[in-house]
């Protein structure tokens, strides 16, 4: 046995073992989540204010906002906010006002900027119109079922719970770039969140749903405390945990529309998300390649080719990784929201693109968000570039 090829073959086998192990653990975490028990709902839930920041007439906006107007909930208010009084999203809101005249709908149009995060600035402008002490903040592309408000607010009856959040599934528009972008969320990011949760990590918080009491928000310094943070949802969760309160992940899985008009849009979004993860997890970010199971497995089999004596276990590990990776792809499509076989051929491209964006994130400090360029510092604070 050549002296140099044996260590390379062993390294390749180890890489394959890591890839297969991560793939198996990830799908196990997803299955555990799907097998969880349903939450019990209380009949004595307090009234709620839903804060919906808007910006532009996104695809499916009417259907998304309408799902919040059709809640099986005793008393709630919705505050819609825009920064531009001419924002086309307002025509959708007026349509909903006419359709639901009995629902308390308020609109705030205010361009005042607070910090560098425009979404949070919008929320700060809206906050003064909130009537109730239980607040739900939800992104504009979120679609929910009629039991959403009762499900996400119920855990707040426990005084040790400070915030409730949700995992989400992306539903893409028909463009191939949208489908690739949705796969990023559905087949890498959300499974990674559930795997971290399986091992006891409880820091996840998503802007798709942030539900908390007014007193909790005021105790952490209000929305102004996150007005310049890139990961405003994560930062708010961090502040809530700092009060000694729990963050609960609701069993309600929300849906989000994913629209990417072209490759450039997809790359800009994913690069911003990677920069966000880099800010949140600077030490572990360099090891993130261990979560790219398919590219990692291909690297392992290439290294192992130098040592044929390990070929049997190597190919077994590669087969396991590939089968489990495709099983994960089909698992989140099993309920028919997405065509079962439409995108399976994109899986290798999706995983290689993920690896490419991760590599790119080491060589750029700036990102683009709604046509503005920003730098982000080590504390996650955004700085606008001229």
Beta strands, then each sheet from edge to edge (+ up, - down):
strand 1: 48-53
strand 2: 76-82
strand 3: 104-109
strand 4: 134-137
strand 5: 142-143
strand 6: 161-165
strand 7: 168-172
strand 8: 210-213
strand 9: 246-249
strand 10: 254-258
strand 11: 366-369
strand 12: 372-376
strand 13: 382-384
sheet 1: 3+ 2+ 1+ 4+ 8- 6+ 9+
sheet 2: 5+ 10- 7-
sheet 3: 11+ 12- 13+
end
